[in-house]
Amino acid sequence: MDGYRFWKSGYWASHLGHRKYHISALYVVDLKKFRKIAAGDRLRGQYQALSQDPNSLSNLDQDLPNNMIHQVAIKSLPQEWLWCETWCDDASKGNAKTIDLCNNPRTKEPKLTAAARIVPEWVEYDNDIKRLLRRIRGGDDEGPTPTATATPEPEPQPEGKKDEL
């Protein structure tokens, strides 16, 4: 896969210097610090500037934060937080907390085909959604259309525990 590691040369190599290119599209943010340095405003401004060029931001979730790495520090999560077949080995998939159905530049396999292969339960989930859509549209005689139910009340949080991102 080294041929696809575009950050090893050209613009990205000179822009990043000694820093690494962060592949993950999953980030943890210290909101207090993020707000204090106005990181959201900085990212929006940089996006606006880069989006004028159709060749920029082909991988928005990665390119934008990596382009801003000098103003907004990035630290990658351990690999198991975002497993991707393109960059990770099969043995590590068992420890994955999330699976990114990323494009594989070598095979160019369609994402839905890859999903069915990589995530075995995908086919069952996909079929469940298709049945639900047919029922909603009135094209399925499998039984009555489910009726809406009230949203359950949230469970009370233990004292001192906050439910926030």
N, C-alpha and C positions, 0 to 999 in steps of 0.2 A: 504493500500500500504506500510505500515511500514516494512513488510517483505522484500520488494525490496529496501529498503534504505541501501544499502551496505556500505555507507560511515559512518554509525553510529558505526561500529565496525571494528576490524582488522586493516589492513594496513592503510586504509584511515583515520580512527579515530585517529591513532597515528601520521600519517603524517600531518594531517591538524591541530591537536591540537584544539585551540579555533576557528579556522576559519571554514567557512561553505564550503561544496562541492558545486560548481557551476554547476547546471544541464544544463543551457542554452548553446547552441552551437552558440549563437549569441553574438558577442562582439563589443564594441565600443573601438577604440584605439586612444590614443593621439599619433599621428605619430611622432611628434618631440621627445617626451619622449621615445617612443618605439625605435626609431633609436638611441637616445643618449645612452641608456643602452644596445644597441645591442640585444634587445629582440628576434629578428628574428633568429640571430645566436645561441642564447642560446636555443631557442625552437627546432631548427634543430638539434643541438648537443644532446639534451635530447631525441628527437625522435629517432635519430640514435642509441643511447645507449639502449633505451627501446625496440626498434623494433627487437632486437636480440632475445628476449624472446617471443615465440608465445602466452604466456598467458598475456602479457602486452598490453595495449592500445586497449582493446576490444571496448571501446567507445572513439576513438581517439579525436573527437572534444571536449570531456569533460575531459578525463583522462590526456591528455598532459598538458593543461593549469593548471589543478588542481594539477598535480604533480610538476609543476614549481611555485606554488603559493608563495614560499618563495623568489624567485628571480624576478618574474614578477607579480606584484599585480593584482588582479582581483576584480572587483566590478560588481555585477549582475545588469542588467537592470530590471526595474519593470516587473512584470509578463505579462502584456499585450503585451510586445514586442515579446514574443515567447510563445504562448499558446500551451500546449500539453495536450491532453485528459488524459494521464496517471497521470499527476501531478496537473492538474487544474480542477476546477469544471465547469459544464456546464453553469452556470450563468455568468461566467467571459468570456466566448467565444465571446459574443457580443462586448466586448471592445478590442478584440485581434487585434493587428496590423499585426502579422504574425501567421501562424498556422504550427506547427511542426507535421508532421505525424509520430510521434515517435512510436516505438514498444511498445505495451502494454504487459508486461510480464505475466499479469494475463490471458488475453484472447488469446494471440498469433495469433490474427486476421491478415491476410495478409494486407500489407500496401495499396494495390489498393482497396481492399474491404473497408478498413477503410476510405480511401480518399473519396469514393463515399458516404459513410454514414456521415462523418464529414463535408465535404465541398460539399453542394448540387450541385453547378455548375460544380463540377469535371467531372461528366458524360458527360455533354455537351462539355467541353473542350477536354476530352479524345476522344469523337466521332469526333470532329473537326480535331484533330491531325490525327486520323486514316483515315479520308476522304482525308486529304492533302497527307498523305503518299501513299494512293492508287493512287491518281492522279499523284503524282511524279513518281511512278513506272509504270504508264500507265495502271492500271487495273480498271479504273473507267470511265464511259461514262457520267458523270454528266455535262460535258461541257469542254471547252478548258482549258488546263493547264495554270495557271496564268503565266504571263511573269514578269520577274524581272523589278523592277522600280528603278530609281535612289534614293539613300539615300537622304532624305530631309536635307536641310541645318539646322544646329542647330540654335535655336532662340537666338538672342543676349541677353546677360546677362545685367541686370541693372548695372549702374556704381558702382564699388566697390564690387559687388557680385562675388564670385568665385564659380565655379562648380567643386568641388572636394570632395573626400571621407573624 
